[in-house]
Amino acid sequence: EAIMSDRKAVIKNADMSEEMQQDAVECATQALEKYNIEKDIAAHIKK
C-alpha cells in the first residue's frame, strides 16, 4: 500500500551515479513513509 503515491521525486542536478541517486530516493521515500516529524525524517536519511 503506497500512501505517498501522489508524490514524485525530482532529481534536478546530481553529481552522483544513477544507482546512488536511486538509493537516495529510496532512502528518502522510506523516511517519509515511516516518520511525520521533519527532524525524524532527517535523522533517518542521515543514517
Rosetta silent file (secondary structure, phi, psi, omega in degrees, C-alpha in Angstrom):
SEQUENCE: EAIMSDRKAVIKNADMSEEMQQDAVECATQALEKYNIEKDIAAHIKK
SCORE:     score description
SCORE:     0.000 S_00000001
   1 L     0.000  115.464 -178.455    0.000    0.000    0.000 S_00000001
   2 L  -100.436  108.869  179.496    1.639    3.210   -1.146 S_00000001
   3 L   -76.396  -31.702 -174.341    0.451    6.220    0.780 S_00000001
   4 L   -90.091   20.862 -172.699    2.896    8.517   -0.985 S_00000001
   5 L   -62.924  -19.498 -179.529    1.729    7.585   -4.481 S_00000001
   6 L   -86.245   -3.555 -179.941    0.808   11.202   -5.272 S_00000001
   7 L  -103.087  149.239 -179.906    4.383   12.392   -4.713 S_00000001
   8 L  -133.889  133.062  177.873    7.193   12.184   -7.222 S_00000001
   9 L   -78.287  132.756  177.782   10.909   12.502   -6.596 S_00000001
  10 L  -121.358  117.378  176.794   12.617   15.052   -8.814 S_00000001
  11 L  -100.176  110.537 -173.790   16.398   14.971   -9.093 S_00000001
  12 L   -83.478  -51.466 -177.496   17.407   18.300  -10.595 S_00000001
  13 L  -151.090  111.245 -176.130   21.197   18.237  -10.649 S_00000001
  14 L  -132.489  132.010  177.039   23.247   15.471   -9.110 S_00000001
  15 L   -99.244   59.547  178.684   26.935   14.695   -9.336 S_00000001
  16 L  -149.820  163.460 -176.701   26.458   11.029   -8.491 S_00000001
  17 L   -65.916  159.032  177.364   25.814    7.758  -10.253 S_00000001
  18 H   -56.872  -41.781 -179.695   22.330    6.717  -11.316 S_00000001
  19 H   -62.605  -42.718  179.832   22.468    3.889   -8.777 S_00000001
  20 H   -66.052  -37.509  177.180   23.375    6.272   -5.957 S_00000001
  21 H   -62.231  -43.691  179.181   20.536    8.598   -6.966 S_00000001
  22 H   -63.758  -40.284  177.301   18.075    5.699   -6.815 S_00000001
  23 H   -61.872  -41.337 -179.947   19.409    4.702   -3.386 S_00000001
  24 H   -64.255  -42.815  178.809   18.963    8.282   -2.167 S_00000001
  25 H   -64.561  -43.214  179.055   15.377    8.421   -3.435 S_00000001
  26 H   -61.125  -44.575  179.628   14.610    5.040   -1.852 S_00000001
  27 H   -61.302  -46.526  179.969   16.079    6.167    1.471 S_00000001
  28 H   -64.947  -39.509  178.908   14.084    9.401    1.449 S_00000001
  29 H   -62.496  -44.509  177.952   10.897    7.558    0.483 S_00000001
  30 H   -60.311  -42.850 -179.721   11.300    5.128    3.382 S_00000001
  31 H   -62.669  -43.321 -178.998   11.845    8.029    5.781 S_00000001
  32 H   -67.082  -32.295  179.000    8.744    9.848    4.540 S_00000001
  33 H   -74.705  -31.986 -173.165    6.624    6.703    4.893 S_00000001
  34 H   -88.368  -34.139 -173.629    7.897    5.948    8.386 S_00000001
  35 L  -121.817  152.750  175.770    8.025    9.398   10.010 S_00000001
  36 L  -110.420  -23.583 -176.765    5.861   12.505   10.139 S_00000001
  37 L   -89.630  131.912 -173.681    8.191   14.809   12.059 S_00000001
  38 H   -55.139  -43.212 -177.939   10.772   16.620    9.954 S_00000001
  39 H   -68.327  -29.954  176.222   13.694   16.023   12.328 S_00000001
  40 H   -70.343  -39.228  176.982   12.925   12.280   12.448 S_00000001
  41 H   -62.422  -46.233 -179.950   12.873   12.146    8.641 S_00000001
  42 H   -62.633  -41.666 -179.792   16.216   13.983    8.524 S_00000001
  43 H   -62.728  -40.453  178.640   17.732   11.672   11.156 S_00000001
  44 H   -62.675  -44.842 -178.100   16.682    8.603    9.148 S_00000001
  45 H   -66.306  -38.154  179.640   18.229    9.968    5.962 S_00000001
  46 H   -62.543  -33.262  177.900   21.485   10.892    7.751 S_00000001
  47 L   -64.959    0.000    0.000   21.894    7.271    8.864 S_00000001
